[in-house]
C-alpha cells in the first residue's frame, strides 16, 4: 500500500507541476500533463461494455485463470483483453475511438500513396526524415523504421485500407500481447505465477492506449519475440529460436527504441541458460532469424543507423527540442504508473523484495516453499529487466512525453509483477477503476 500511495503521489506531482509549467512556460505541448489528453468528461457507446467487462473480470477472472485448462485460459485471456480494449476505445465512439486514430496528419496512413514502388521508397526513406528536406515524412513515419509504415501499406494492398481496418489490426494483434507474456512466464517461472498474472494482463489500464495507437502492434510483436525465445530455451527447439530471432529483427524495424528489448532478451537467455548449454545451436538459430529483416531492409537500400542519426536531428527540430528534460525524466514515470496501475507499483515492491531476499539467501516467506520462492525470483528477474530497459529509455531523453503509448511494449512486462500480490480482486478493482476514470474523464490523444 505504501508503494501504491507513493505512485499516486508521483502522478499528482506530475499533474500539478506539469500544469504550472505548461500554463506559465508553454513548453510541455500537452494540455493535461503528464499525458497527451484533453479534460473532457463523457460517456459513450462503449461504457456499458467496459463496465460489464471490468466487473466480470474482477469477480471471476482470478478463479477462472486458476481453473481453466491452459489453452482455454489463454484463449479466454485474449478474448477478454480484446473486449476490454475495444469497449474502452468505443467510449469515444467508433469514429473518434478507432477509425480516425491512424489517419491524422502525423500518422502512417497519410503516406500510403507514396509507397507505389516499395523498393524505391525504402531506398529513398532516409532522405525525407529531417525537416527541410523535400516532402518530409509526417512525425510518426519519420520517427520509426519503415516496417511500421510498410505494415499499413501491405494491409491496404490486400484490400484492408482505411483507418478502421488499420485500427482493428492494431487492437486485435495488440490484444495477443498478454498471451505472449503468459506463455513466457509459464516457460520461465512456472504456470502458477502465469495464471495469477493473467487477470492483471487482461484488465490493464494500458488498454486505454492499446486501442488507439500502432504501439499496440509493436508491443505484441516484441512480446511474441520474447515468448518464443523462452519457449525455444525450455523446449530446446531451434525452430522456435529462429522464429524468435525473426520477430526480434522485425521489432527493431518497427521502432528504434525497441532495440532495448535486447535487455529483456538477455534476461531470458540468462534464465534459460541450461537449455542454451545443452543446445548451443539455439543461439545460432536465434542469430540466423535475427539477421533476416536487417538483411532484407539493408538490401532494399534502408540504412538503419543513418536513419536513427537523422531521427535524432528531427526529434530536436520539433517539440522534443523544447520539452524540458528535467520535468519529463520523472513525469514519464508518472505516465508509466497510469498505464500499469497501482497494483503494478505494489507488485514491483514485491519483486524488489524477492530479489533482495534471494541475494541475502534469506528464508522464504511464510507459507512459501523453495520451489515457489525460486519461481518468484525468476519472475522478478524478468520484470526487473523490463524496468531497467524502460529506465534506459527514460534517461536517453528520446522519450520526452507521450510515453503512455511509446512505453506500452515495456508496460506489458511490468504487469506480471502483480502475480506476487495477495487479494487479487481488490487490486484488480483498482486497476479497472483507474482505466475507466482515465477513459471517461479524458479525451486521449492516442
C-alpha positions as CSV (number, residue, x, y, z in Angstrom):
1,X,0.0,0.0,0.0
2,X,2.9,2.4,0.7
3,X,4.2,1.7,-2.8
4,X,0.8,2.3,-4.4
5,X,0.4,5.5,-2.4
6,X,3.9,6.7,-3.5
7,X,3.0,6.0,-7.1
8,X,-0.2,8.0,-6.7
9,X,1.7,10.9,-5.2
10,X,4.1,10.8,-8.2
11,X,1.2,11.2,-10.6
12,X,-0.3,14.0,-8.5
13,X,3.1,15.8,-8.5
14,X,3.4,15.3,-12.3
15,X,-0.1,16.8,-12.8
16,X,0.4,19.8,-10.6
17,X,3.9,20.7,-11.7
18,X,3.1,19.9,-15.3
19,X,0.1,22.2,-15.3
20,X,2.2,25.0,-13.8
21,X,4.9,24.6,-16.4
22,X,2.5,24.3,-19.3
23,X,0.4,27.4,-18.3
24,X,3.4,29.6,-17.5
25,X,6.1,28.5,-20.0
26,X,4.0,26.5,-22.6
27,X,6.9,24.1,-23.2
28,X,5.3,20.7,-22.5
29,X,3.0,20.7,-25.5
30,X,0.4,18.5,-23.7
31,X,-2.8,20.0,-22.4
32,X,-3.3,17.6,-19.5
33,X,0.2,16.7,-18.3
34,X,1.7,14.3,-17.9
35,X,-0.4,12.6,-20.7
36,X,-1.4,13.9,-24.1
37,X,-5.1,14.4,-23.5
38,X,-7.9,16.9,-23.0
39,X,-10.1,17.2,-20.0
40,X,-13.4,16.0,-21.4
41,X,-15.8,14.1,-19.0
42,X,-18.0,12.0,-21.2
43,X,-19.9,8.7,-21.7
44,X,-20.1,6.7,-24.9
45,X,-21.4,3.6,-26.6
46,X,-18.6,1.5,-25.1
47,X,-19.4,2.5,-21.5
48,X,-21.8,-0.4,-20.7
49,X,-19.5,-3.0,-22.3
50,X,-16.4,-1.6,-20.4
51,X,-18.2,-1.7,-17.1
52,X,-19.5,-5.2,-17.7
53,X,-16.1,-6.5,-18.8
54,X,-14.4,-4.9,-15.7
55,X,-17.0,-6.3,-13.3
56,X,-16.9,-9.8,-14.8
57,X,-13.1,-9.9,-14.8
58,X,-12.8,-8.7,-11.2
59,X,-15.4,-11.1,-10.0
60,X,-14.5,-14.2,-12.0
61,X,-11.1,-13.6,-13.6
62,X,-8.8,-14.9,-10.8
63,X,-10.9,-18.1,-10.3
64,X,-11.2,-18.8,-14.0
65,X,-7.5,-18.2,-14.6
66,X,-6.7,-20.7,-12.0
67,X,-9.2,-23.4,-13.0
68,X,-9.5,-23.4,-16.8
69,X,-7.3,-25.7,-18.9
70,X,-4.1,-23.8,-20.0
71,X,-5.0,-23.3,-23.7
72,X,-8.6,-22.4,-22.8
73,X,-7.3,-19.9,-20.3
74,X,-5.0,-18.3,-23.0
75,X,-7.9,-18.1,-25.4
76,X,-10.1,-16.5,-22.7
77,X,-7.4,-14.0,-21.8
78,X,-7.0,-12.9,-25.4
79,X,-10.8,-12.6,-25.9
80,X,-11.3,-10.7,-22.7
81,X,-8.4,-8.4,-23.4
82,X,-9.8,-7.7,-26.8
83,X,-13.2,-6.9,-25.4
84,X,-11.7,-4.6,-22.7
85,X,-9.6,-2.7,-25.3
86,X,-12.4,-2.3,-27.8
87,X,-15.0,-1.3,-25.2
88,X,-12.7,1.4,-23.7
89,X,-12.0,2.7,-27.2
90,X,-15.7,2.8,-28.0
91,X,-16.3,5.1,-25.1
92,X,-15.1,7.8,-27.6
93,X,-17.3,6.2,-30.3
94,X,-16.2,4.2,-33.3
95,X,-15.1,7.1,-35.4
96,X,-13.1,9.0,-32.8
97,X,-12.1,6.0,-30.8
98,X,-10.7,3.7,-33.5
99,X,-11.4,4.7,-37.2
100,X,-9.5,8.0,-37.4
101,X,-6.7,7.5,-34.9
102,X,-4.2,6.3,-37.6
103,X,-5.3,8.8,-40.3
104,X,-4.4,12.1,-38.7
105,X,-1.7,14.3,-40.1
106,X,1.2,12.8,-38.1
107,X,0.2,9.2,-38.7
108,X,1.1,6.3,-41.0
109,X,-1.9,6.2,-43.3
110,X,-1.1,9.7,-44.6
111,X,1.7,8.3,-46.7
112,X,0.2,5.2,-48.2
113,X,0.2,6.7,-51.7
114,X,3.9,7.4,-51.6
115,X,4.7,3.6,-51.5
116,X,3.7,2.8,-55.1
117,X,7.2,1.4,-55.6
118,X,8.1,-0.1,-52.3
119,X,11.7,-0.8,-53.0
120,X,12.3,2.6,-54.4
121,X,10.6,4.2,-51.4
122,X,12.7,2.2,-48.9
123,X,15.9,3.2,-50.7
124,X,14.8,6.9,-50.5
125,X,13.3,6.7,-47.0
126,X,16.2,8.4,-45.1
127,X,16.1,11.4,-47.5
128,X,12.8,12.6,-46.0
129,X,13.3,12.2,-42.3
130,X,14.8,15.6,-41.4
131,X,12.6,18.7,-41.7
132,X,13.7,21.0,-44.5
133,X,14.2,18.1,-46.9
134,X,11.8,17.7,-49.9
135,X,8.4,16.2,-48.7
136,X,9.5,15.3,-45.1
137,X,7.7,12.4,-43.6
138,X,5.0,13.0,-41.0
139,X,6.2,12.8,-37.4
140,X,5.3,9.1,-36.8
141,X,6.6,7.9,-40.1
142,X,9.9,9.7,-39.7
143,X,10.1,8.6,-36.1
144,X,10.0,4.8,-36.9
145,X,11.8,2.5,-39.2
146,X,9.9,1.7,-42.4
147,X,8.4,-1.7,-41.3
148,X,5.9,0.3,-39.2
149,X,4.5,2.2,-42.2
150,X,5.0,-0.8,-44.6
151,X,2.6,-2.9,-42.5
152,X,-0.2,-0.5,-43.2
153,X,0.8,-0.3,-46.9
154,X,0.5,-4.0,-47.2
155,X,-2.8,-4.0,-45.4
156,X,-4.0,-1.5,-48.0
157,X,-2.7,-3.7,-50.8
158,X,-4.7,-6.7,-49.7
159,X,-7.9,-4.6,-49.5
160,X,-7.9,-3.7,-45.8
161,X,-7.3,0.0,-46.4
162,X,-8.5,2.9,-44.2
163,X,-8.4,3.8,-40.6
164,X,-11.0,1.3,-39.4
165,X,-9.1,-1.7,-40.7
166,X,-5.7,-0.3,-39.5
167,X,-7.1,0.4,-36.1
168,X,-8.6,-3.0,-35.7
169,X,-5.4,-4.6,-36.9
170,X,-3.5,-2.9,-34.0
171,X,-6.2,-3.7,-31.5
172,X,-6.5,-7.4,-32.5
173,X,-2.8,-8.0,-32.7
174,X,-2.1,-5.9,-29.6
175,X,-4.5,-8.0,-27.5
176,X,-2.4,-11.0,-28.2
177,X,0.5,-9.4,-26.3
178,X,-1.0,-10.6,-23.0
179,X,-1.0,-14.2,-24.3
180,X,2.7,-14.0,-25.3
181,X,3.7,-12.7,-21.8
182,X,1.7,-15.5,-20.2
183,X,3.5,-18.1,-22.3
184,X,6.9,-16.6,-21.4
185,X,6.1,-16.6,-17.7
186,X,4.9,-20.2,-17.7
187,X,8.1,-21.3,-19.5
188,X,10.5,-19.3,-17.2
189,X,8.7,-19.1,-13.9
190,X,6.0,-21.7,-13.9
191,X,2.3,-22.0,-14.6
192,X,1.1,-20.9,-11.2
193,X,2.5,-17.4,-11.5
194,X,1.4,-17.1,-15.1
195,X,-2.2,-17.9,-14.1
196,X,-2.0,-15.4,-11.2
197,X,-0.7,-12.7,-13.7
198,X,-3.4,-13.4,-16.3
199,X,-6.3,-11.2,-15.0
200,X,-3.9,-8.3,-14.5
201,X,-2.6,-8.5,-18.0
202,X,-6.1,-8.6,-19.3
203,X,-7.5,-5.7,-17.3
204,X,-4.5,-3.4,-17.6
205,X,-5.1,0.4,-17.7
206,X,-2.7,0.3,-20.7
207,X,-5.8,-0.8,-22.7
208,X,-6.8,2.8,-22.8
209,X,-3.9,3.3,-25.2
210,X,-3.6,-0.2,-26.7
211,X,-6.8,0.6,-28.6
212,X,-5.7,3.8,-30.1
213,X,-2.1,3.5,-31.4
214,X,0.2,1.4,-33.6
215,X,2.3,0.9,-30.5
216,X,-0.1,-1.9,-29.5
217,X,1.0,-3.8,-32.6
218,X,4.7,-3.1,-31.8
219,X,4.1,-4.3,-28.2
220,X,2.6,-7.6,-29.3
221,X,5.4,-8.2,-31.8
222,X,8.1,-7.6,-29.2
223,X,6.2,-9.7,-26.6
224,X,6.0,-12.7,-29.0
225,X,9.7,-12.4,-29.8
226,X,10.4,-12.8,-26.0
227,X,7.8,-15.5,-25.6
228,X,9.2,-17.6,-28.5
229,X,12.7,-17.3,-27.1
230,X,11.5,-18.6,-23.7
231,X,9.8,-21.5,-25.4
232,X,12.8,-22.2,-27.5
233,X,15.1,-22.4,-24.5
234,X,12.8,-24.6,-22.4
235,X,11.9,-27.0,-25.3
236,X,15.3,-26.9,-26.9
237,X,13.8,-26.0,-30.2
238,X,15.9,-24.4,-33.0
239,X,12.7,-23.6,-35.0
240,X,11.3,-21.6,-32.1
241,X,14.6,-19.8,-31.6
242,X,14.7,-18.9,-35.3
243,X,11.1,-17.6,-35.1
244,X,12.1,-15.5,-32.1
245,X,15.0,-14.0,-33.8
246,X,12.8,-13.2,-36.8
247,X,10.4,-11.3,-34.6
248,X,13.3,-9.5,-32.7
249,X,14.5,-8.4,-36.1
250,X,11.1,-7.1,-37.1
251,X,10.7,-5.4,-33.8
252,X,13.9,-3.4,-34.4
253,X,12.4,-2.3,-37.8
254,X,9.1,-1.3,-36.2
255,X,10.6,1.1,-33.6
256,X,14.1,2.3,-32.9
257,X,13.5,2.4,-29.2
258,X,12.5,-1.3,-29.0
259,X,16.1,-2.3,-29.6
260,X,16.2,-2.1,-25.8
261,X,14.2,-5.3,-25.8
262,X,17.7,-6.9,-26.2
263,X,17.9,-6.3,-22.4
264,X,14.8,-8.4,-21.8
265,X,16.0,-11.0,-24.3
266,X,19.3,-11.2,-22.3
267,X,17.4,-11.8,-19.1
268,X,15.5,-14.7,-20.9
269,X,18.8,-16.1,-22.1
270,X,20.2,-16.0,-18.5
271,X,17.1,-17.6,-17.1
272,X,17.2,-20.3,-19.8
273,X,20.9,-20.8,-19.8
274,X,20.5,-24.5,-19.1
275,X,18.8,-25.1,-22.4
276,X,21.5,-22.9,-24.1
277,X,24.3,-25.0,-22.6
278,X,22.6,-28.3,-23.7
279,X,22.0,-27.0,-27.2
280,X,24.4,-24.2,-28.2
281,X,22.9,-24.3,-31.7
282,X,19.9,-22.5,-30.4
283,X,21.9,-19.3,-30.3
284,X,22.9,-19.8,-33.9
285,X,19.3,-20.3,-34.9
286,X,18.3,-17.2,-33.0
287,X,21.0,-15.1,-34.7
288,X,20.0,-16.6,-38.1
289,X,16.4,-15.5,-37.6
290,X,17.5,-12.1,-36.3
291,X,19.5,-11.4,-39.4
292,X,16.6,-11.7,-41.8
293,X,14.9,-8.4,-41.6
294,X,18.1,-6.3,-41.3
295,X,19.4,-8.1,-44.4
296,X,16.2,-7.5,-46.4
297,X,15.9,-3.8,-45.5
298,X,19.6,-3.2,-46.0
299,X,19.5,-4.8,-49.4
300,X,16.4,-2.6,-50.2
301,X,18.6,0.5,-49.5
302,X,17.5,1.4,-46.0
303,X,20.3,2.2,-43.6
304,X,19.0,1.7,-40.0
305,X,21.9,3.5,-38.3
306,X,21.9,6.5,-40.7
307,X,18.1,6.8,-40.2
308,X,18.4,6.8,-36.5
309,X,21.1,9.5,-36.6
310,X,18.7,11.6,-38.8
311,X,15.8,10.9,-36.5
312,X,17.8,12.4,-33.6
313,X,18.1,15.6,-35.6
314,X,14.4,15.6,-36.5
315,X,13.5,15.0,-32.8
316,X,15.3,18.1,-31.7
317,X,13.9,20.1,-34.6
318,X,10.4,19.6,-33.2
319,X,8.9,19.8,-29.7
320,X,11.4,17.2,-28.5
321,X,14.0,20.0,-28.5
322,X,11.7,22.3,-26.4
323,X,10.2,19.9,-23.9
324,X,12.2,20.2,-20.6
325,X,14.2,17.1,-19.8
326,X,14.2,18.0,-16.1
327,X,10.4,17.5,-15.9
328,X,9.9,14.6,-18.3
329,X,12.7,12.4,-16.9
330,X,10.4,11.8,-13.8
331,X,7.0,12.7,-15.2
332,X,7.5,9.9,-17.8
333,X,7.5,7.5,-14.8
334,X,4.1,9.0,-13.7
335,X,2.8,8.1,-17.2
336,X,4.0,4.6,-16.5
337,X,2.0,4.5,-13.3
338,X,-1.1,5.4,-15.3
339,X,-0.7,2.7,-17.8
340,X,0.3,0.0,-15.4
341,X,-1.8,1.0,-12.4
342,X,-1.4,0.9,-8.6
343,X,-1.2,-2.8,-8.5
344,X,1.9,-2.9,-10.6
345,X,3.6,-0.3,-8.2
346,X,2.8,-2.7,-5.3
347,X,3.9,-5.7,-7.3
348,X,7.3,-4.0,-8.2
349,X,7.8,-3.5,-4.4
350,X,7.4,-7.3,-4.0
351,X,9.7,-8.1,-6.9
352,X,12.4,-6.0,-5.3
353,X,11.9,-7.8,-2.0
354,X,12.1,-11.2,-3.8
355,X,15.4,-10.2,-5.4
356,X,16.9,-8.9,-2.2
357,X,15.8,-11.9,-0.2
358,X,17.4,-14.2,-2.8
359,X,20.7,-12.1,-2.8
360,X,20.9,-12.4,1.0
361,X,19.9,-16.1,0.8
362,X,17.2,-15.2,3.3
363,X,14.4,-17.7,4.2
364,X,11.4,-17.8,2.0
365,X,8.2,-16.1,3.1
366,X,5.8,-17.9,5.5
367,X,3.8,-20.4,3.5
368,X,6.2,-20.4,0.6
369,X,8.2,-23.4,-0.4
370,X,11.6,-23.3,-2.0
371,X,10.2,-24.1,-5.5
372,X,7.7,-21.2,-5.4
373,X,10.4,-18.9,-4.0
374,X,12.6,-19.7,-6.9
375,X,9.8,-19.1,-9.3
376,X,9.1,-15.7,-7.8
377,X,12.8,-14.8,-8.2
378,X,12.8,-15.8,-11.8
379,X,9.7,-13.7,-12.4
380,X,11.3,-10.8,-10.6
381,X,14.4,-11.0,-12.9
382,X,12.2,-10.8,-16.0
383,X,10.2,-7.9,-14.7
384,X,13.3,-6.1,-13.5
385,X,14.9,-6.4,-16.9
386,X,11.8,-4.7,-18.4
387,X,12.0,-2.0,-15.8
388,X,15.7,-1.5,-16.5
389,X,15.0,-1.2,-20.2
390,X,12.3,1.4,-19.5
391,X,14.7,3.4,-17.3
392,X,17.4,3.4,-20.0
393,X,14.8,4.7,-22.5
394,X,13.8,7.4,-20.0
395,X,17.3,8.6,-19.3
396,X,18.1,8.7,-23.0
397,X,15.9,11.8,-23.4
398,X,14.4,10.4,-26.6
399,X,11.1,9.8,-24.9
400,X,10.0,13.1,-23.5
401,X,6.2,12.9,-23.2
402,X,3.7,10.6,-24.9
403,X,5.3,7.6,-23.1
404,X,1.8,6.4,-22.2
405,X,1.8,4.9,-25.7
406,X,5.5,4.8,-26.5
407,X,6.3,2.6,-23.5
408,X,3.4,0.2,-23.9
409,X,5.8,-2.6,-25.0
410,X,7.7,-2.3,-21.7
411,X,4.5,-1.9,-19.7
412,X,3.3,-5.4,-20.7
413,X,6.4,-6.9,-18.9
414,X,5.9,-4.9,-15.7
415,X,2.3,-6.1,-15.2
416,X,3.3,-9.6,-14.3
417,X,4.7,-8.2,-11.0
418,X,1.0,-8.2,-9.9
419,X,1.2,-12.0,-9.7
420,X,3.0,-11.6,-6.4
421,X,0.2,-9.7,-4.7
422,X,-2.4,-11.1,-2.3
423,X,-6.1,-10.3,-2.6
424,X,-6.1,-10.1,-6.4
425,X,-9.7,-9.0,-6.7
426,X,-9.1,-5.8,-4.7
427,X,-6.1,-4.9,-6.7
428,X,-7.9,-5.8,-10.0
429,X,-10.7,-3.5,-9.0
430,X,-8.3,-0.6,-8.5
431,X,-6.8,-1.3,-12.0
432,X,-10.2,-1.3,-13.6
433,X,-11.4,1.9,-11.8
434,X,-8.2,3.7,-12.9
435,X,-8.7,2.7,-16.6
436,X,-12.4,3.7,-16.5
437,X,-11.7,7.1,-15.0
438,X,-9.0,7.8,-17.5
439,X,-11.1,7.0,-20.5
440,X,-14.3,8.7,-19.2
441,X,-12.7,11.9,-17.9
442,X,-10.0,12.5,-20.6
443,X,-10.1,12.5,-24.3
444,X,-6.7,10.9,-25.0
445,X,-4.6,11.9,-28.0
446,X,-3.7,8.3,-28.8
